[in-house]
Amino acid sequence: MRIGVDASRSVVRPRTGTENYSYHLIRELLALGRAHDYTLYFNKPPAPDDFAPGRAEHRVIPLPRLWTHVRLSAEMAARPPDVLFVPSHVLPAVHPRRSVATIHDLGYLYWPKAHPLARRWYLHLATLFNARASSRVIADSQTTADDLTRRYRVSQDKIAVIHLGCGPEYRPPSAEAVASIRSRYAVPERYVLAVGTIQPRKNLGRLVEAFLQVRRAVGDAVLVLVGKPGWGAEPVLRQVASSGSAVRILGYVPDRDMPALLGGAEALAFPSLYEGFGLPALEAMACGTPVVCANNSSLPEIVGEAGLLVPPTEVDAMAGALILLLEDPALREEMRRRGLERAAGFTWRRCAESTLDLLESV
């Protein structure tokens, strides 16, 4: 079988959530070794070490604008694969009858003001098209699957829930690795980490407000934000600027540094208004870091009883959970144990195997 994969998001740098999903899943699909041929479609050349050319045909078909619906559509019309898989984007207008797309979340329907108007309309139309045009749909979580049924009337029989994974590099780091990363980024000994683009959906404004309460109670901890400023970041940046030494922004941190940075934190704070999966929470658990996260969307499904869940709009509850963790070493150790146990069930290999089973069935 010839499997075509839209790999355009996997070459985006720096990679964030959906780009990481595309990158790691494609690499694992190629590593499975089942008797299929792969064609990866790129809008620009991948790095030499990203995807071994011997395991797949690389089709680099650049176009500055409208790549998916013009350039990839033309490729599908001329040389269609047996099945097309689109992991992190929208199906091209012209696509094979057998096509599969991943839909990551429908958060724009629940928190519309967290997105620019044009972005909301694009997400709505792209999601609707993927849901209707695909032979089967992959959802990151049961939450997203239920949203597709409730909001777009997609039959659950059409949806496959396949959880994301976590690579082996995410594991409890050594004391030497933590000391090195703290020195490199000038991070203090006690810090709470938050990971994600600085934008309204990540709810970082309320987190900063909550952490100022934590600071008054605990005294010596610092909130460290990892992520680039995105749309609507200005209010949070102003809050950080007025917080004194309580909050620091590191900006984008390379993937290779994240396990040690996560593993050295007292806790990960993840108060998003909506998540289709919540990869930073999984990666934190895999590194042995306790998680305080929102009790909405997919996060209870992913974190289970391995984290402290709080309403994302209640600042006092968020502050209380962080203070509890920071002041109770026994609780931190219990959350660490639960998190490691929980994270062990999520791997990119398992994600790839389930995805390939679905592509074969299609």
Buried (B, 14 or more C-beta within 10 A) or exposed (E): BBBBBBBBBBBBEEBBBBBBBBBBBBBBBBEEEEEBEBBBBBBEEBEEEBBEEEBBEBBEBEEEEEBBEBBBBBBBEEEBBBBBBBBBBBBBBBBBEBBBBBBBBBBBBBBEEBBEEEEBEBBBEBBBBBBEBBBBBBBBBBBBBBBBBEBBEBEEEBBBBBBBBBBEEBBBBEEEBBBBBBEEBEBEEBBBBBBBBBBBBBBBBBBBBBBBBBBEEBEEBBBBBBBBBBBBBEEBBEBBEEBEEBBBBBEEBEBEBBBBBBBBBBBBBBBBBBBBBBBBBBBBBBBBBBBBBBBBBBBBBBBBEBBBBBEBEBBEBBBBBBBBBBEEEEBBEEBBEBBBEBBEEBBBBBBBBBBBEBBEEB
